[in-house]
Amino acid sequence: MKKSSFLTSLVLVMSIGFSGLMTQSVSANSAVEVQKAQSQIEHVKVIGIGLNSPWASVTEEWYDPVTGFQRNDKEYIDRETINSETKVYKYEPNESLFKKSMTQYQDEIVWKLVGYDNLGGIQVKKVKSIVEPKGGIYQIAYIDISTGLPIKEETYGSNNEHLKSFIYFFDHVNDPSGEIFKEVEKNTGVSIKK
């Protein structure tokens, strides 16, 4: 229990601390403002935590549908290391990060409908995917019915043991100074192994 509590605290610090450092000049907008602006940058944040092992991660992606620039940041910790990675890519402007997230869970060969539920006041569709049939590993995803976007994903092992949880956040941001895509690549790692 202490490991889980420590990791939860660490993930929150990583999420708030690193996110604030990385996007100082970025501001979130309301849904009304998003509809008015055509070139808003899509932002996806995923916080993951291992429930039975000392593992946690915060992943953020930004994508500009006008220029095709995408930035991926990932901070994670495990038993031995704390790592941080940043990479910026240039793609043909075409696909939305949000749309990619939605279509991933619409593949009925991979994801089977389990039912409907209410998660924190949001009506969700529960879908299940078998990751490793022999090992009994599967995932449950909770998809917001109104948006089609994932809210939460859980990984389970044999005997229905809850192994990992991921929480998803989606928004649009403005970046008039272009700070988000200036950092091309960065990797840092610190060993915490005794």
Buried (B, 14 or more C-beta within 10 A) or exposed (E): EEBBEEBBEBBBEBBEEBBEEBBEEBEEBEEEEBEEEEEBBBBBBBBBBBBEBBBBBBBBBBBBBEBBBBBBBBBBBBEEEBBBBBBBEEEEEEBEBBBEBBEBBEEEEBBEEEEEEEEEEBEBBBBBBEEEEEEBBBBBBBBBEEEBBBBBBBBBBEEEEEBBBBBBBBBBBBBEEEEBBEEEEEEEEEEEEE
